[in-house]
Amino acid sequence: MASITEKNTRRYRVQFTMSRSLFQLYEANMARAANLHLIIDFSRDFEKWFSGQMEQVTRELQQLEAASGRQEGGDHGNDQS
């Protein structure tokens, strides 16, 4: 019997590059899964990993912005043109 489910409209995408050997392994495993009528879904693990990466990047950018602001702030008023 057919099942009716809500369409997943999430279409947010991020593109990654990788080594040829890793991509070939990915393609081979996707083909093996397809032959078994299965799919490999990385979304949960990927989102957890990516969230951690974004938290780290956010912290580093905040530190760089703070350092940049201190440097810019220290230069104001010293221009003797």
The 8 nearest C-alpha neighbors of each residue, nearest first, counted from 0:
[[1, 2, 3, 4, 5, 36, 6, 37],
 [2, 0, 3, 4, 5, 6, 36, 7],
 [3, 1, 4, 0, 5, 6, 7, 36],
 [2, 4, 1, 5, 6, 0, 7, 8],
 [5, 3, 6, 2, 7, 1, 8, 0],
 [4, 6, 7, 3, 8, 2, 9, 1],
 [7, 5, 8, 4, 9, 3, 10, 2],
 [6, 8, 9, 5, 10, 4, 11, 3],
 [9, 7, 10, 6, 5, 11, 12, 4],
 [10, 8, 7, 11, 12, 6, 42, 5],
 [9, 11, 8, 12, 7, 13, 6, 42],
 [12, 10, 9, 13, 8, 14, 7, 42],
 [11, 13, 10, 14, 9, 15, 42, 46],
 [12, 14, 15, 11, 10, 49, 16, 45],
 [13, 15, 12, 16, 17, 11, 49, 45],
 [16, 14, 17, 13, 12, 18, 22, 49],
 [15, 17, 14, 18, 22, 19, 21, 13],
 [18, 16, 22, 19, 21, 15, 20, 23],
 [17, 19, 21, 20, 22, 16, 23, 24],
 [18, 20, 22, 21, 23, 17, 24, 16],
 [21, 19, 23, 22, 18, 24, 17, 25],
 [22, 20, 24, 18, 23, 19, 25, 17],
 [21, 23, 25, 19, 24, 20, 26, 18],
 [22, 24, 20, 26, 25, 21, 27, 19],
 [23, 25, 27, 21, 22, 26, 28, 20],
 [24, 26, 22, 28, 23, 27, 29, 21],
 [27, 25, 23, 29, 24, 28, 30, 22],
 [28, 26, 24, 30, 29, 25, 23, 31],
 [27, 29, 31, 25, 30, 26, 32, 24],
 [28, 30, 26, 32, 27, 31, 33, 25],
 [29, 31, 33, 27, 28, 32, 26, 34],
 [32, 30, 28, 34, 33, 29, 27, 35],
 [31, 33, 37, 35, 29, 34, 30, 38],
 [34, 32, 36, 30, 35, 37, 31, 29],
 [35, 33, 31, 32, 36, 30, 37, 29],
 [34, 36, 32, 33, 37, 31, 38, 30],
 [37, 35, 33, 34, 32, 38, 31, 30],
 [38, 36, 32, 33, 35, 39, 34, 31],
 [37, 39, 32, 40, 33, 36, 29, 35],
 [38, 40, 41, 29, 37, 32, 28, 33],
 [41, 39, 42, 38, 43, 44, 45, 37],
 [40, 42, 45, 44, 43, 39, 46, 38],
 [41, 43, 45, 40, 44, 46, 47, 39],
 [44, 42, 46, 45, 41, 47, 40, 48],
 [45, 43, 47, 46, 42, 41, 48, 49],
 [44, 46, 42, 48, 47, 43, 41, 49],
 [45, 47, 49, 43, 48, 44, 42, 50],
 [46, 48, 44, 50, 45, 49, 43, 51],
 [49, 47, 45, 51, 46, 50, 44, 52],
 [50, 48, 52, 46, 51, 47, 45, 53],
 [49, 51, 53, 47, 52, 48, 46, 54],
 [52, 50, 54, 48, 49, 53, 55, 47],
 [51, 53, 49, 55, 50, 54, 56, 48],
 [52, 54, 56, 50, 55, 51, 57, 49],
 [55, 53, 57, 51, 52, 56, 50, 58],
 [54, 56, 52, 58, 53, 57, 59, 51],
 [55, 57, 53, 59, 58, 54, 60, 52],
 [56, 58, 54, 60, 55, 59, 53, 61],
 [59, 57, 61, 55, 56, 60, 62, 54],
 [58, 60, 56, 62, 61, 57, 63, 55],
 [61, 59, 63, 57, 62, 58, 64, 56],
 [62, 60, 64, 58, 59, 63, 65, 57],
 [61, 63, 65, 59, 60, 64, 66, 58],
 [62, 64, 60, 66, 65, 61, 67, 59],
 [65, 63, 67, 61, 66, 62, 60, 68],
 [64, 66, 68, 62, 63, 67, 61, 69],
 [67, 65, 63, 69, 68, 64, 62, 70],
 [68, 66, 64, 70, 65, 69, 63, 71],
 [67, 69, 71, 65, 70, 66, 72, 64],
 [68, 70, 72, 66, 67, 71, 73, 65],
 [69, 71, 67, 73, 68, 72, 66, 74],
 [72, 70, 68, 74, 73, 69, 67, 75],
 [73, 71, 69, 70, 74, 75, 68, 67],
 [72, 74, 70, 71, 75, 69, 76, 77],
 [73, 75, 71, 72, 77, 76, 70, 78],
 [76, 74, 77, 72, 73, 71, 78, 70],
 [75, 77, 78, 74, 79, 73, 72, 71],
 [76, 78, 75, 74, 79, 73, 80, 72],
 [79, 77, 76, 80, 75, 74, 73, 71],
 [78, 80, 77, 76, 75, 74, 73, 71],
 [79, 78, 77, 76, 75, 74, 73, 71]]
